[in-house]
Structures are given as structure tokens and as C-alpha cells.
Amino acid sequence: MAVEAPPVPQASASVAPDRRPHPAAVPPRGDFVAWKVSIALLIAVGIAATGLHVLLRNQSWWFVVVLVVAVVLGAAALTRALSPHLLLPPVAGAFALLGVVTLLFAPVPAVLGVVPTFDTLDAFGTLFLEANDSIHRQAVPATPDQSIVFVLCIGIGAIALLCDIVAIALRLPALVGVPLVIILAVPAVTARNITDPFVFALAAAAYLFVLVAGTPHRQPGLAVGVAAASIVGALVLPLALPGIDGTIRNAQPGPSAGVNPVLSLGDDLRRSSERNVLEYATDSGEAHYLRLVTLERFTGKEWAPTETDLDTDNTVEDFGPVPGLSADVQREAESTVVEVGNLSSRWLPVPYPPRVITGLDRTWYWEPRGLSVESHESTARGQSYQVESLLIQPTPQQLLAAGTTVRPELEPYLDLPEDLPAVISDAALGVAESAGSNYEKALALQEYFRSETFRYSEDAPVEGEYDGTGMDVLATFLEVRAGYCIHFASAMAVMARSLDIPARVVVGFLPGKLSMRGGETSFSVTTHDLHSWPELYFEGVGWVQFEPTPGRGELGDYADVSVAGVPEPIPPDGSAPGATPVPTPASSPDGTPEAGTDDSGTGAPEASRQGTPWFGLIVIGTILLSLIPALVRAAQRWRLSARLASGDASAIDAWTDTLRTAVDLRLPVASTQTPREAAGRMGGGPALERLLHAVEAEGYAATTNIDSRELAGDLRSARTTLAAAAEPLTRAIATVYPPSLWRNIAHPLTTAQSAHDGASTRN
């Protein structure tokens, strides 16, 4: 016996359109559970911040940052629960951010420890300056001092507040991915190959959690698909995109080059693009090394400048005496005009030793140990100045006469860690075993590194994973015998100290290339001229520069063993520790010269470099990941069109997709409305009217005669009509971040159709 399907209520055409406000205009309560989104945002921002662990030495900073984020999001959520006004929660979050940062970093000058005063703002300014100095001074991974943690709290707290505004106030949770990517991109644009793919994967999952938490309905299949695509993309993207160096950075508006004095020079030298840093001209027409800063402290893990406060009496109009220089050492006056381009450094590039500098903008001071010129309120960028300096020309006899004398005040320049690897000191003893004076020992060390047993390579440290300046790195370097300037400079300085010769490392620029400007001789210095070299101290002469890096720089007459009077070191015995020569790789397997070396294999730097614009690839990859919702929505439409063309889809399917398009375009439709009510909200049109008749006939009639191919055409026309009536910005958001993916569209007709099909089957 046939069982009839239960009657379905007829849709009434006389029902007036629902004039209730669209849910998007209502404060985010009820279905849109704001507190769940706040928790999801806290988790997402906290996970994204975890990615910075590759830049910092310990993780204590993370708990402080998460505390600040929790206070910001909590204040916004509490205010949202107490007030329906959409502007109050972001304002409360901003005040909470200011208050908690004040409490943590500058409570003394504040009222009750949380209300900032003008003195608090001055303290914040000092912290920003200290953070800038610390970032420039430290290498990766850096020690997260108070100033760096302060900047992290301000920056990530502001990003968390932005996420709250976007996800809850604007109800665009998909856009939260943009600020999260900003945090995740910091390691990639700071240092090379240090991003953590696992953090990317967790952040992708947290991003999906934000999307799910902000929607009243669930779509498990779609969520799984988007989750899989996002996590796979997050895992592949950091592996496919090498990091961009951190020490050449845009520290100020416009492209600029910044210099980290603690020797991230490997990344600097491996930059794919070469850019001019400065131009200079000298009265003598000779080229000179330009120094930035001297590094006196060797901690065993890195070289660093000695921490001292600048003496404001040490103005650049009058420098102090040259350390250790006696009156009988020959010298000549030199004048150098320097024009700096995009160099964001708080140290000024100057020839050594400077005596007077004129023409500088803002205040600059010199420090007495290395006569480096520094400013805490300006950078070298755009400076144009004239330096009066000395050309010091010690003779080999004067350097020999220094003997092995070391005055007590120079003992800090002999400091070495107690656990210094024996291979370093043994190699130094083996190389200098036949040398008598400190000068002869220095020449022996220099010639040892410039011999054929060592080669210049900017890539070998990366492949061998010994990029850096620590003593373990130096021990590996002495075994591998391939590296770049910092390896050679650091190794010679440490080995000199092990031989009781005061030594330090200098960071600066090579002399550059000769160029003609307006018919006059000048020299052009680029980012590829960044360099480091050792200086050794000799009684009566002072600090003397050496050049152990093969194929780079120039030798002074006193350090060139081919010059008459310069003692030629006695080659070390082949059995001496660290002195056994090794073959020098001069070519690649196909017989061509190895990149970064000249034909002799001794390591002339590459004349030109071609590299991939990694930052552009990161931006493109981020955009592609953010387009996943748009691709999923496009796939839905394509699949429906294919089903309609083959006759496998119904009018109800076409109508459901029309409702999704309306939701994407922010039209006030709801799943509880009848088709005719929804059509009235969507504005009508011939194609929409035909779809309406088809869906009513299919939903309420026992039999229909509907051509699904005509439905496909009407569906396309209806989409076009609805999109044309929307604002351009609304159309753009609907295309890139379609809200219908996160909001399930179900209509009573679907249930009616299922009941009708079931009844027909039973019949």
C-alpha cells in the first residue's frame, strides 16, 4: 500500500519581506560567540609568537608576551560582554595594552603603576632606543633583554588587538591570517634558513580554529579540506623559501643597509643583490679601509663590543690620542670626504685613526678604545661629512722592537674562555713555533691563513653548519679550512690571544672600487664590501691591522712579506698540530671554477651574483595561502555547474548555491525564510524569478519538467545580477573570503525534497 508524503506548507507570495536587521549588523553575541573567538585568538597569536624562538636564546619572553596578549584580548572580551557598543572593546583593549606594558616595564613614573605619565613615555622612548641598539649589537640567536621584550609586547599586543577588531568587530575572521603571517614572517626576514615548519603547521591549525570558533554552524568536510590544504601549505612554504638576512634591513623608510656588529656577516655577504652603501674621495687619491666598530670581548660564543656609556665630552671636533702610538712612528695627514647612502648603522664609517670630523648631522661621539664614532639619536644614513685622519706607516724594525711586551692595561685583550678547544691553541703554537717576537708571530698567523691550505667561501659555513664566531665554530673552521672573513679574522684574533698578543676584531668596509665622479677620482663601497679583520697591539706602535682572509682586502707594507725588510715566517713543521696542508678545492665536479673563488682557487669573491627575490616569493606564497577560501568556493560552483550540465543536480541545489552567493555578498537572507521571502530580500530579476519558480515547483509539486541546463544558465545570470548590485569592496571580500564557507545554508525545501523522495521510493 502506497504511503503519501506528508503535505508541505505552501509558500505564500503575500508574505511581506522580513525587515529585521541582518545578523551582521547586530553586536557579536548569540550565534556569533565572541568569547570563543577571543580564546581562539589568544591561542593563535601565542602559537605564532612561538615562531620567534629561533631568534632568541631562551623562552622566558614568551610568557610575558602571552600575558600581555591575554590582558588585551580579555579586556576587549569583558567590555564586549558588558556593552553592545562596537567601538568600546577595541578602545578597552588599547588602554589595557598601554596599562599592562606600563606596569611591566615602567611602573615607577606611572600613576598607580599602570597610568602612564610623560615620564613614562620618556621611559618608553629610551626602551625603544635600547632595543634598536641591542638588535644591532647582537647576533642571532639574541639574548632577549628588557628592551627587546618590551618591543615584542608592544608589537604582538598591537597585532592581537588588530586580530580582535578584524575577527569580532568586523566579523571577518578569515582576515586574521594576515596579521598572523606578519608574526610568522619575522624569522624569515631576519636570518637565513631558521624558520620552524612545525610552528607554521600549528599556526595554520590555530587559524582554522579561529574560523570555526567564529561560526555558528559546522561544515566538517570543508573544514578538513581547508585544514589539510593550509597545513600542507604552511609546512611547504617555510621549507621552500630560504630566510632573508637580518642585518641588511629596512630600518628606515626606503631601502637601507643596516650592519649588525656582532658579525652576521655571512648573511650580509650572501645577499643576492649588491647595493651601493657609500662613496668617498681622499686627498691622496688612495683607497682606505673604513671602520665601523671594534669588538674587544670574546665570550666563547661571539665577539662583541665592550659595553660602556658614551662620554658626551668626546665630540668629533677633537679626538683623543691614538692608543699606543708613539711620536717616532711615521704618519701623514689625510682628508676624506664621505657621502653615505642607505646605511642604517649607529656607527659611522671612518678611516682609522680619525682626528676631526665636520659636517655631521645630529650629535656623534667617539669612544677612546678604538676611536669608533657612535650616535644614539641618529644613523649614518644620508650623512655627508669630512674626516681628517692619519696614515700611520710603522716600519718592520719598529714592530720587531716591540718584542713581546704587554702592558697590564692591555690584559683584557688577552682574555679567552677556560674551555677553549685545544685545537685552536695547538694550531697557534704549531704555526708560530719558530717565531720570536709578537710581530713575527702575527706574520706567521697571517701567512698561515693566506696559504693554499685555506680558501675563501661564503657557502661552505652554511653547508657545514658552522656559520658564526664561537670557539666551537672556529675549531671546525680550522679543520674544514674554508670560510669567509669573520672566520679568518676571529680565528687569527683568538689564536693571537693564545700566543699572548693583544688582539681584537674590527667590523667595517673594504676600500671599495675606483670610480669617476665629475672627472674626479672617488671610491664606491657596496654591501658586498662588508668585511672584518683583526687588529693586534704592539708596544710603541699601537693597534695594527692585518688581513688573513685570502683573496680579500689589501696588505700594508709592514704586513707584506714580499716587501724588503719584512721578516718572512719560517714554515711550520708538517707534523706540528694544525699545520698539515690539505688540498684546496679549486673547481666543481664538472671542472668549472667554484663559485666564490678565482681561477687559482684562493677565493676571489664573485663579481656578480644572481639570486631569487625571496621576499617576493614569501609575499606570493602568503597570498596563495590566503586564497584557499576563494579556491574552495570556486570549486563548489564549478562542481555544481558540472552536475547541472549532466542532470545530476536539482533546482534546490541551484537555489542553495544562490543563497550562498547572497550570504557572500552580505545580503540579508536567512535559512529560515521561504524562497519567495529570500528572493524579495535579494532584489529579484528575471533569472532569479525563474530559479524561484523552478525551486517552488520542485519542492511542492509531485512531478516537474525542469531542464537542469537552463537552470545552470539562470544560476550564472543570478550570480551576475546579485554581484552587480553590491558595493565593489563587498564584491572583493565575497570573492577572496566568501562568508558562506563558514555559515551553513540549509532550507526547509531540502527537508521537503527528502521527504518527497522517500515517499516516492516507498510507493
C-alpha positions, 0 to 999 in steps of 0.5 A, spaced: 500 500 500 502 506 497 504 511 503 503 519 501 508 524 503 506 528 508 503 535 505 508 541 505 506 548 507 505 552 501 509 558 500 505 564 500 507 570 495 503 575 500 508 574 505 511 581 506 519 581 506 522 580 513 525 587 515 529 585 521 536 587 521 541 582 518 545 578 523 551 582 521 549 588 523 547 586 530 553 586 536 557 579 536 553 575 541 548 569 540 550 565 534 556 569 533 560 567 540 565 572 541 568 569 547 570 563 543 573 567 538 577 571 543 580 564 546 581 562 539 585 568 538 589 568 544 591 561 542 593 563 535 597 569 536 601 565 542 602 559 537 605 564 532 609 568 537 612 561 538 615 562 531 620 567 534 624 562 538 629 561 533 631 568 534 632 568 541 636 564 546 631 562 551 623 562 552 622 566 558 619 572 553 614 568 551 610 568 557 610 575 558 608 576 551 602 571 552 600 575 558 600 581 555 596 578 549 591 575 554 590 582 558 588 585 551 584 580 548 580 579 555 579 586 556 576 587 549 572 580 551 569 583 558 567 590 555 564 586 549 560 582 554 558 588 558 556 593 552 553 592 545 557 598 543 562 596 537 567 601 538 568 600 546 572 593 546 577 595 541 578 602 545 578 597 552 583 593 549 588 599 547 588 602 554 589 595 557 595 594 552 598 601 554 596 599 562 599 592 562 606 594 558 606 600 563 606 596 569 611 591 566 616 595 564 615 602 567 611 602 573 615 607 577 613 614 573 606 611 572 600 613 576 598 607 580 603 603 576 599 602 570 597 610 568 602 612 564 605 619 565 610 623 560 615 620 564 613 614 562 613 615 555 620 618 556 621 611 559 618 608 553 622 612 548 629 610 551 626 602 551 625 603 544 632 606 543 635 600 547 632 595 543 634 598 536 641 598 539 641 591 542 638 588 535 644 591 532 649 589 537 647 582 537 647 576 533 642 571 532 640 567 536 639 574 541 639 574 548 632 577 549 633 583 554 628 588 557 628 592 551 627 587 546 621 584 550 618 590 551 618 591 543 615 584 542 609 586 547 608 592 544 608 589 537 604 582 538 599 586 543 598 591 537 597 585 532 592 581 537 588 587 538 588 588 530 586 580 530 580 582 535 577 588 531 578 584 524 575 577 527 569 580 532 568 587 530 568 586 523 566 579 523 571 577 518 575 572 521 578 569 515 582 576 515 586 574 521 591 570 517 594 576 515 596 579 521 598 572 523 603 571 517 606 578 519 608 574 526 610 568 522 614 572 517 619 575 522 624 569 522 624 569 515 626 576 514 631 576 519 636 570 518 637 565 513 634 558 513 631 558 521 624 558 520 620 552 524 615 548 519 612 545 525 610 552 528 607 554 521 603 547 521 600 549 528 599 556 526 595 554 520 591 549 525 590 555 530 587 559 524 582 554 522 580 554 529 579 561 529 574 560 523 570 555 526 570 558 533 567 564 529 561 560 526 555 558 528 554 552 524 559 546 522 561 544 515 566 538 517 568 536 510 570 543 508 573 544 514 578 538 513 579 540 506 581 547 508 585 544 514 589 539 510 590 544 504 593 550 509 597 545 513 600 542 507 601 549 505 604 552 511 609 546 512 611 547 504 612 554 504 617 555 510 621 549 507 621 552 500 623 559 501 630 560 504 630 566 510 632 573 508 638 576 512 637 580 518 642 585 518 641 588 511 634 591 513 629 596 512 630 600 518 628 606 515 623 608 510 626 606 503 631 601 502 637 601 507 643 597 509 643 596 516 650 592 519 649 588 525 656 588 529 656 582 532 658 579 525 652 576 521 656 577 516 655 571 512 648 573 511 650 580 509 655 577 504 650 572 501 645 577 499 643 576 492 643 583 490 649 588 491 647 595 493 651 601 493 652 603 501 657 609 500 662 613 496 668 617 498 674 621 495 681 622 499 686 627 498 691 622 496 687 619 491 688 612 495 683 607 497 682 606 505 679 601 509 673 604 513 671 602 520 665 601 523 666 598 530 671 594 534 669 588 538 674 587 544 670 581 548 670 574 546 665 570 550 666 563 547 660 564 543 661 571 539 665 577 539 662 583 541 663 590 543 665 592 550 659 595 553 660 602 556 656 609 556 658 614 551 662 620 554 658 626 551 665 630 552 668 626 546 665 630 540 668 629 533 671 636 533 677 633 537 679 626 538 683 623 543 690 620 542 691 614 538 692 608 543 699 606 543 702 610 538 708 613 539 711 620 536 717 616 532 712 612 528 711 615 521 704 618 519 701 623 514 695 627 514 689 625 510 682 628 508 676 624 506 670 626 504 664 621 505 657 621 502 653 615 505 647 612 502 642 607 505 646 605 511 642 604 517 648 603 522 649 607 529 656 607 527 659 611 522 664 609 517 671 612 518 678 611 516 682 609 522 685 613 526 680 619 525 682 626 528 676 631 526 670 630 523 665 636 520 659 636 517 655 631 521 648 631 522 645 630 529 650 629 535 656 623 534 661 621 539 667 617 539 669 612 544 677 612 546 678 604 545 678 604 538 676 611 536 669 608 533 664 614 532 657 612 535 650 616 535 644 614 539 639 619 536 641 618 529 644 613 523 649 614 518 644 614 513 644 620 508 650 623 512 655 627 508 661 629 512 669 630 512 674 626 516 681 628 517 685 622 519 692 619 519 696 614 515 700 611 520 706 607 516 710 603 522 716 600 519 718 592 520 724 594 525 719 598 529 714 592 530 720 587 531 722 592 537 716 591 540 718 584 542 713 581 546 711 586 551 704 587 554 702 592 558 697 590 564 692 595 561 692 591 555 690 584 559 683 584 557 685 583 550 688 577 552 682 574 555 679 567 552 674 562 555 677 556 560 674 551 555 677 553 549 678 547 544 685 545 544 685 545 537 685 552 536 691 553 541 695 547 538 694 550 531 697 557 534 703 554 537 704 549 531 704 555 526 708 560 530 713 555 533 719 558 530 717 565 531 720 570 536 717 576 537 709 578 537 710 581 530 713 575 527 708 571 530 702 575 527 706 574 520 706 567 521 698 567 523 697 571 517 701 567 512 698 561 515 691 563 513 693 566 506 696 559 504 693 554 499 691 550 505 685 555 506 680 558 501 675 563 501 667 561 501 661 564 503 657 557 502 661 552 505 659 555 513 652 554 511 653 547 508 657 545 514 653 548 519 658 552 522 656 559 520 658 564 526 664 566 531 664 561 537 670 557 539 666 551 537 665 554 530 672 556 529 675 549 531 671 546 525 673 552 521 680 550 522 679 543 520 674 544 514 679 550 512 674 554 508 670 560 510 669 567 509 672 573 513 669 573 520 672 566 520 679 568 518 679 574 522 676 571 529 680 565 528 687 569 527 684 574 533 683 568 538 689 564 536 693 571 537 690 571 544 693 564 545 700 566 543 699 572 548 698 578 543 693 583 544 688 582 539 681 584 537 676 584 531 674 590 527 667 590 523 667 595 517 668 596 509 673 594 504 676 600 500 671 599 495 672 600 487 675 606 483 670 610 480 669 617 476 665 622 479 665 629 475 672 627 472 674 626 479 677 620 482 672 617 488 671 610 491 664 606 491 663 601 497 657 596 496 654 591 501 658 586 498 664 590 501 662 588 508 668 585 511 672 584 518 679 583 520 683 583 526 687 588 529 693 586 534 697 591 539 704 592 539 708 596 544 710 603 541 706 602 535 699 601 537 693 597 534 695 594 527 691 591 522 692 585 518 688 581 513 688 573 513 682 572 509 685 570 502 683 573 496 680 579 500 682 586 502 689 589 501 696 588 505 700 594 508 707 594 507 709 592 514 704 586 513 707 584 506 712 579 506 714 580 499 716 587 501 724 588 503 725 588 510 719 584 512 721 578 516 718 572 512 715 566 517 719 560 517 714 554 515 711 550 520 713 543 521 708 538 517 707 534 523 706 540 528 698 540 530 694 544 525 699 545 520 698 539 515 696 542 508 690 539 505 688 540 498 684 546 496 678 545 492 679 549 486 673 547 481 666 543 481 665 536 479 664 538 472 671 542 472 668 549 472 671 554 477 667 554 484 663 559 485 666 564 490 673 563 488 678 565 482 681 561 477 687 559 482 682 557 487 684 562 493 677 565 493 676 571 489 669 573 491 664 573 485 663 579 481 656 578 480 651 574 483 644 572 481 639 570 486 631 569 487 627 575 490 625 571 496 621 576 499 617 576 493 616 569 493 614 569 501 609 575 499 606 570 493 606 564 497 602 568 503 597 570 498 596 563 495 595 561 502 590 566 503 586 564 497 584 557 499 577 560 501 576 563 494 579 556 491 574 552 495 568 556 493 570 556 486 570 549 486 563 548 489 560 552 483 564 549 478 562 542 481 555 544 481 555 547 474 558 540 472 552 536 475 547 541 472 550 540 465 549 532 466 542 532 470 545 530 476 543 536 480 536 539 482 533 546 482 534 546 490 541 545 489 541 551 484 537 555 489 542 553 495 548 555 491 544 562 490 543 563 497 550 562 498 552 567 493 547 572 497 550 570 504 557 572 500 555 578 498 552 580 505 545 580 503 540 579 508 537 572 507 536 567 512 535 559 512 529 560 515 525 564 510 521 561 504 524 562 497 519 567 495 521 571 502 529 570 500 528 572 493 524 579 495 530 580 500 535 579 494 532 584 489 529 579 484 530 579 476 528 575 471 533 569 472 532 569 479 524 569 478 525 563 474 530 559 479 524 561 484 519 558 480 523 552 478 525 551 486 517 552 488 515 547 483 520 542 485 519 542 492 511 542 492 509 539 486 509 531 485 512 531 478 516 537 474 519 538 467 525 542 469 531 542 464 537 542 469 541 546 463 537 552 463 537 552 470 545 552 470 544 558 465 539 562 470 544 560 476 550 564 472 545 570 470 543 570 478 550 570 480 551 576 475 545 580 477 546 579 485 554 581 484 552 587 480 548 590 485 553 590 491 558 595 493 565 593 489 569 592 496 563 587 498 564 584 491 572 583 493 571 580 500 565 575 497 570 573 492 577 572 496 573 570 503 566 568 501 562 568 508 558 562 506 564 557 507 563 558 514 555 559 515 551 553 513 545 554 508 540 549 509 532 550 507 526 547 509 525 545 501 531 540 502 527 537 508 521 537 503 525 534 497 527 528 502 521 527 504 518 527 497 523 522 495 522 517 500 515 517 499 516 516 492 521 510 493 516 507 498 510 507 493 
